[in-house]
Amino acid sequence: MLTEQANRTPDGHWVKVIGGWSPYQFEENRHPTLEELNKAVPNRPFIVQYAYNRAFLNDLAMQALGVGTPRFPMMPGTVVETDSAGSYTGVVEGFTFQFLAMEGMVPPPSPEEQLSSLIYLIHDLNRFGITSVVDAMSLAAYPQGHAPIQSLARDDRLNVRFSFIELGFGDPNISSWVDTHINAVTRKAPISPGENIHPTMAHGHEYEGMGEGLRAELHDHENFDQPAVIVDEDAMRRYVFDDVMTLVKRRIPFRVHISYNENITPFLDALERVNQQRPLDGLRWSLEHAETITPENIERVRRLGGAIALDAKMALSGDAFVATHGRDTALQTPRLRALVDSGVPLALTSDGFRASCYNPWVGISWSVSGKTVSGSEVLAKDQRVSREEALKLYTLGAAWFEQQENERGRIAAGNLADFALLGADYFTVPEDEIKHIASVLTIVDGRVVFGAGPYNSLSPQLPEPLPEWSPIKYFGGYYKAK
């Protein structure tokens, strides 16, 4: 695929693979080598990025990014591999902000190409049977970053209900993303939590609050190839108290990315202090990821009225977690059964598109079978869930986070007219076939947004993908989607 794409990529453009895959999905059960990548892409700069863990660059890419010069960003924890002669090989290992900085130096698609990409992405989501999403921690800040969404909404072509939480990322002069966020939603383009800015569709383009980060110093990254990133406890307590108090005073819901229990504990210390001084009083908030949360901290979340959005990254990266933290720990990570039984509002999420895969059936497969994409067992039987429970976590469970659990997540009178007809019986197919399930008919707001097989003629006509040499045109979207 890379060779074909390199041959059709015009001079001056890059070949890019930015996350959404795992080395454990391949028969070889490993990363590609630089020798293989250089052979596949000999004459164009390339970046092949795995989650927020590792990137592969060829010589042309290293030259363009300034590797080895002051131009190249070197965030804390970054390692640029060298060979025995001290020359850079093109392998970069690090954490989230390193790869975001590098990606920002690569020529971006044009606005027209971004819109085309969004159309085909939503089509892929509809193919999985997805009818609504929550965009979390978008780097395309509100309001200007939402121009493509608004364009589709105005033309009645937004084929998914699109809720978003706003990060406030991008102003180098402000250390707290909360302050940037409040400026955006109160001054730049005023909007209130729960406000829908889609002109016709209920909950079509709706603001749900702040997240999933408060400030860079508190981000613990969830790079399972590396030991846990432990944030300074005093900094966690101090910043969380100040930032969350600011949000609570304005009654802005919030979601916070914390993967490791060592960081969850001081976060909850600060939140309990906030609640004592300024009661949360039903304000919706959640932890994102929380893979290693303990039963004690699950109970603290419950008492504070919070929720947990648990991503399915272990489906793609569980093998790496085993290598780093040990099999015994992995088998109880996350404590999925304990979370389901706790009574805490809970959802499973994709964490797409860079850190993980955006296909929910991959996550559902892992939560039911306990197996990663490699076939390795990484979730103990006593922590797995039933098929019905897994489906609920992606539907009704997720609706809680948008305060729409009485309108979405079920086929029931009074709920929104969104549903999918699947191409296989989810409740009876063998476990190893769950991850391949797709829709043959998807309905959003009472209209067909995807059709396949006997319903192919009902599927909306898509425009030609841009640019003309887009891999979507030649390979289709998600694997075997063409």
WOWO-V529746 format. One record per residue. PHI is phi in degrees with one decimal (NA if undefined). NEAR is the number of other C-alpha atoms within 10 Angstrom. D_CENTER is the distance of its C-alpha to the mean C-alpha in Angstrom with 2 decimals. Layout:
phi	near	d_center
PHI	NEAR	D_CENTER
PHI	NEAR	D_CENTER
This chain:
phi	near	d_center
NA	9	24.38
-64.4	15	24.09
-63.1	15	27.86
-59.9	12	28.06
-66.9	18	25.44
-63.3	23	27.21
-66.8	16	30.50
-99.5	12	29.46
-76.9	19	27.53
-64.4	12	30.05
-59.0	11	31.44
94.2	8	29.60
-113.8	15	26.09
-102.9	20	23.55
-99.4	20	22.06
-127.4	17	18.34
-128.2	16	15.78
-111.5	18	12.57
73.0	20	10.38
87.0	19	9.09
-132.0	21	12.35
-140.1	23	14.31
-63.3	18	17.97
-85.2	21	18.73
-84.3	17	18.26
-89.2	13	21.40
-58.3	8	24.93
-75.0	10	25.77
58.5	13	23.06
-158.4	11	22.59
-71.3	14	21.24
-66.7	13	23.25
-88.7	11	26.04
-63.7	16	26.79
-61.2	9	30.01
-65.3	9	28.29
-68.3	18	25.92
-64.8	18	28.88
-68.1	12	30.93
-73.0	16	28.36
-128.6	19	27.85
-85.6	15	31.19
-133.5	17	31.60
-136.8	20	28.37
-64.4	23	26.11
-133.7	26	22.93
-133.2	24	19.73
-117.3	19	17.91
-111.8	25	14.90
-103.6	22	13.48
47.9	26	10.12
-112.1	23	11.31
-113.2	22	14.47
-153.3	23	16.88
-136.8	23	18.02
-114.5	23	21.15
-126.4	24	23.41
-92.3	24	26.82
-60.7	18	29.84
-62.6	17	29.35
-68.9	19	25.83
-61.1	20	27.12
-65.0	14	29.97
-65.8	14	27.92
-87.5	18	25.64
77.7	14	28.70
-57.5	19	27.91
89.6	14	30.80
-121.0	9	31.67
-61.7	8	30.95
-68.9	10	28.70
-81.8	17	26.00
-70.4	18	23.63
-126.8	18	23.94
-73.0	14	21.63
-54.0	10	22.67
89.5	9	22.14
-80.3	17	21.97
-127.7	14	24.32
-102.5	17	25.53
-65.5	13	27.37
-124.7	13	31.05
-90.6	9	33.61
-63.1	7	37.04
-90.7	6	38.47
86.9	8	35.98
-87.4	11	34.30
-69.4	18	30.57
-87.0	17	29.14
108.8	21	25.88
-94.5	20	23.56
-119.1	21	21.48
-116.1	21	19.87
179.7	22	18.21
-130.2	23	15.28
-45.0	19	12.48
-69.2	18	15.01
-62.4	22	17.17
-76.9	25	14.88
-65.2	12	13.96
-64.8	14	17.73
-64.5	15	18.58
-61.1	16	16.35
-67.8	9	18.08
-91.0	14	21.36
-83.9	17	20.79
-52.9	10	22.31
-83.3	12	19.84
-68.2	13	20.31
-70.8	11	22.76
-55.0	11	21.96
-66.4	13	23.32
-69.4	16	21.16
-62.8	14	17.98
-64.2	19	19.19
-60.9	19	20.03
-60.7	19	16.65
-64.1	16	15.12
-60.1	20	17.88
-73.6	19	17.28
-63.6	16	13.54
-62.1	20	14.46
-61.0	23	17.28
-61.3	22	15.15
-60.4	24	13.23
-61.1	26	16.77
-61.7	26	17.95
-77.1	24	15.85
94.5	27	17.46
-79.4	26	14.64
-117.7	25	16.45
-152.2	23	14.17
-137.6	19	10.66
-120.4	19	9.55
-86.9	17	8.09
-115.3	21	7.18
58.7	20	8.46
-68.2	17	9.35
-82.5	13	11.79
-88.4	15	13.87
-66.7	16	15.79
-73.0	21	17.59
-91.5	15	20.12
-64.2	12	20.58
-70.7	12	17.02
-96.5	14	17.12
-57.3	14	20.17
-62.7	17	18.77
-62.6	18	17.54
-64.5	19	20.96
-62.2	13	22.75
-66.2	16	21.48
-63.3	22	22.23
-62.0	12	25.72
-91.0	9	26.48
57.0	13	25.28
-118.8	14	22.87
-84.2	24	19.58
-90.5	26	19.19
-153.7	24	16.45
-75.9	21	16.63
-117.9	20	14.23
-97.6	22	13.80
-145.1	23	12.31
-111.3	24	12.45
-103.4	30	13.82
-84.7	28	13.47
83.6	29	16.87
-90.1	25	15.99
124.4	13	18.47
-94.1	12	21.99
-67.6	9	23.53
-88.7	7	26.44
-123.7	13	24.66
-76.1	15	23.33
-92.3	20	21.86
-65.7	23	18.83
-61.8	25	20.31
-64.4	18	23.39
-64.4	19	21.66
-61.2	25	19.66
-63.1	21	22.94
-62.0	14	24.72
-67.3	20	22.34
-91.6	20	22.55
-114.0	11	26.23
-122.1	10	27.84
-61.9	13	26.07
-148.1	11	25.06
-53.7	11	25.89
-155.4	18	23.75
-112.1	14	23.75
-54.3	17	21.21
87.9	19	21.30
-82.2	13	22.80
-101.1	19	22.13
-107.1	16	22.87
-75.6	20	22.83
-68.2	13	26.54
-133.9	12	27.01
-97.7	16	24.17
-58.5	13	23.69
54.8	20	20.29
-76.4	22	19.55
-150.7	26	18.05
-124.0	22	18.01
-84.4	24	17.38
-117.9	27	16.42
134.9	28	16.75
-103.4	27	15.56
157.7	29	12.49
-102.9	23	10.58
-133.8	24	13.15
-105.5	26	16.93
-164.1	21	18.08
-61.2	12	17.48
-62.8	14	20.11
-102.2	23	18.26
-83.9	21	14.99
-108.3	18	15.18
72.3	21	12.45
51.5	25	12.19
-93.8	21	13.77
-76.4	21	15.52
-79.6	19	18.01
-121.9	17	19.47
-58.3	11	21.09
-56.3	18	19.36
-85.4	18	19.22
-103.4	16	21.51
-80.8	18	21.77
-54.4	13	25.35
-61.5	16	26.20
-65.4	12	28.44
-64.7	14	25.95
-59.8	21	23.30
-64.0	20	25.94
-67.0	13	27.38
-69.2	18	24.36
-63.9	23	22.66
-59.4	20	26.01
-64.9	15	26.57
-71.8	16	23.18
-69.3	20	22.68
-59.3	21	26.34
-60.6	16	25.86
-70.4	18	23.17
-64.4	20	25.23
-59.9	11	28.32
-98.2	10	26.70
56.4	17	25.17
-99.2	19	21.64
-58.9	23	19.01
-145.9	26	16.48
-133.4	27	13.40
-127.0	25	13.38
-75.9	22	11.21
-143.6	25	13.79
-90.0	25	13.58
-108.5	21	17.31
-60.1	17	20.18
-60.1	18	22.37
-93.2	24	20.31
-64.9	25	19.83
-59.9	19	23.65
-67.1	20	24.56
-59.9	24	21.79
-68.5	19	23.44
-56.2	16	26.82
-66.4	21	26.10
-67.1	24	24.69
-63.1	19	27.82
-66.6	14	29.94
-57.4	19	28.33
-62.3	16	28.95
-66.9	10	32.54
-90.5	10	33.23
-143.5	13	31.18
-51.9	16	30.28
-62.8	21	26.78
50.2	11	28.76
87.5	11	26.06
-62.1	14	23.53
-80.2	22	20.11
-146.7	23	17.86
-155.2	24	15.35
-92.5	22	14.03
-104.9	24	10.36
84.8	23	10.23
52.6	25	14.07
-58.0	24	14.59
-107.7	19	18.20
-61.7	21	19.38
-91.9	20	23.06
-56.2	13	25.04
-62.4	9	26.74
-77.4	14	23.65
-58.5	21	22.33
-65.9	16	25.72
-64.6	18	25.44
-60.0	23	22.21
-61.0	15	24.15
-64.5	11	27.16
-87.3	20	25.27
75.6	17	23.86
-91.9	23	20.20
-140.1	23	17.36
-133.0	26	14.63
-103.5	26	11.09
-97.2	23	10.85
-83.0	21	7.99
-99.1	28	9.65
-63.5	24	9.24
-62.2	26	13.04
-62.6	29	13.40
-95.9	26	12.69
-119.8	25	13.82
-60.5	29	16.35
-62.6	27	19.18
-66.7	19	18.32
-61.3	23	18.23
-59.9	19	21.64
-63.6	13	23.02
-87.5	16	22.13
-112.2	15	22.78
97.7	12	25.04
-66.9	17	25.07
-60.5	12	26.51
-66.1	15	23.76
-60.8	24	21.07
-62.2	20	22.82
-109.1	20	22.33
-123.4	22	18.68
-80.1	26	17.32
-82.8	22	20.31
-64.8	21	18.92
-62.8	18	22.40
-62.6	17	23.36
-66.1	21	20.38
-60.6	18	21.20
-80.1	9	24.85
-75.0	15	24.47
88.0	12	24.32
-71.7	21	21.35
-53.8	22	19.10
-139.0	27	16.24
-134.8	25	13.23
-97.3	25	11.13
-132.5	26	7.50
-88.1	22	5.37
57.0	22	2.20
-75.1	19	3.03
-120.0	14	5.15
-85.4	17	6.77
-71.7	25	6.16
-157.1	25	6.34
-91.8	24	7.76
-91.5	22	7.17
-86.3	25	10.61
-64.5	22	11.10
-68.7	23	14.52
-66.8	23	13.53
-68.3	30	12.19
-62.9	27	15.28
-57.5	24	17.48
-61.9	29	16.58
-67.6	28	17.15
-89.8	21	20.45
-93.6	22	21.78
79.7	25	20.49
-109.9	24	20.04
-82.7	25	17.53
-66.1	25	17.37
-83.9	19	20.51
94.8	15	22.36
-74.3	13	22.68
-84.4	19	23.04
-125.7	26	20.83
-124.9	28	20.86
-62.7	19	24.38
-58.0	15	26.01
-76.2	13	26.61
-111.0	19	22.89
-79.7	22	21.87
-121.8	19	21.81
-75.3	14	23.64
-62.6	18	22.34
-64.2	11	23.08
-63.9	17	21.23
-62.0	22	18.06
-63.2	22	18.25
-62.8	18	18.95
-65.9	21	15.86
-91.0	22	13.73
-121.5	21	16.36
-63.4	20	18.78
-60.7	23	16.87
-68.3	25	13.92
-63.6	24	16.66
-57.9	19	17.92
-69.2	25	15.17
-107.2	23	16.45
55.8	13	20.03
-130.7	15	20.61
-68.1	16	21.37
-95.3	14	24.84
-124.8	17	23.81
-136.3	24	20.83
96.1	24	19.79
-143.8	18	23.33
-93.7	12	25.93
-155.1	11	28.59
-57.8	8	31.14
90.4	10	29.87
-86.8	14	26.20
-66.5	18	24.60
-83.3	17	25.57
-123.6	22	22.29
-164.5	21	22.40
-135.8	22	22.09
-101.5	14	24.82
-83.9	16	23.55
-81.5	14	25.37
-147.5	15	25.99
-79.9	11	26.82
-54.5	18	23.79
-79.1	12	26.17
-124.7	10	28.59
-65.2	11	27.02
-56.5	9	27.08
-54.7	17	24.10
-75.4	13	23.45
-102.7	14	23.21
-58.2	23	20.53
-65.8	17	17.71
-99.1	15	19.75
-64.7	21	20.15
-145.2	25	19.75
-84.1	21	21.25
-109.1	22	24.61
-155.7	25	24.68
-121.5	28	22.05
-117.1	21	23.42
-127.2	23	21.89
56.8	17	24.35
81.7	11	27.15
-126.5	14	26.75
-72.6	19	25.77
-115.5	25	22.60
-154.1	28	22.56
-144.9	21	25.46
-143.2	16	26.32
59.5	10	29.45
-66.2	9	32.04
-109.2	13	29.92
-58.7	12	29.16
-67.6	11	31.70
-87.5	14	29.87
-68.6	17	26.63
-61.0	15	26.35
-74.1	9	27.54
-97.1	10	24.95
-70.9	9	26.12
-61.0	12	26.57
-67.3	20	23.48
-117.7	18	23.73
-69.4	17	24.80
-59.6	13	27.51
-95.5	15	26.45
-57.9	18	22.79
-61.8	19	21.73
-58.6	19	20.64
-66.3	14	24.36
-105.3	14	25.47
-107.4	14	22.91
84.7	15	21.17
-90.2	18	17.44
-54.9	18	15.63
-43.9	9	18.17
63.3	8	21.47
-92.1	11	20.37
-71.1	11	23.26
